[in-house]
Amino acid sequence: MQRILFIITFLFYLTFNNPAQYRFEVWTTKVGLPQNSVRTIVRTNDGYLWMGTFEGLARFDGVDFTVFDMINTPELKSNYVRALIEDKSRNLWIGIDGGGLVRRTGNRFFYYSKNDGFVSNNVTSTSRRRRRCDLDRRGRRRFKRFERWKIHQLFN
């Protein structure tokens, strides 16, 4: 009985006298973000943390930020990144407000827009499960499916 009481007392002591140590860091433009408001965030399979802001896309490797924007990445037609997702093939899909959809494969970017079959260039969300994009901010939902790098209409 004393042994059980000792174990319970010891566990109680560990629970309440040894709180977990959390560490918080705040990332801002001072450390490399292109803008202080992060709209979307995703961690990719290669370990990078990608953040979409109003002023571009940032990739964080645990130490430094690399910024992709309209100036250094011509496929980004706007700096306002609204949606990020990585697919099963490890492509990063970037939804741009007014700038269509951009796919990053390896170190290359590929741009998709109304010219490729989109109803609008406003990509507001992405979904891995159903491979769809919400393309219209005016309340009309338009869904497309990507298959073999082509865009197919699902329904209006």
Secondary structure, 3 states (H helix, E strand, C coil): CHHHHHHHHHHHHHHHHCCCCCCCCCCCHHHCCCCCCEEEEEECCCCCEEEEECCEEEEECCCCEEEECCCCCCCCCCCCEEEEEECCCCCEEEEECCCEEEEEECCEEEEECHHHCCCCCCCCEEECCCCEEECCCCCCCCEEEEECCEEEEEEC
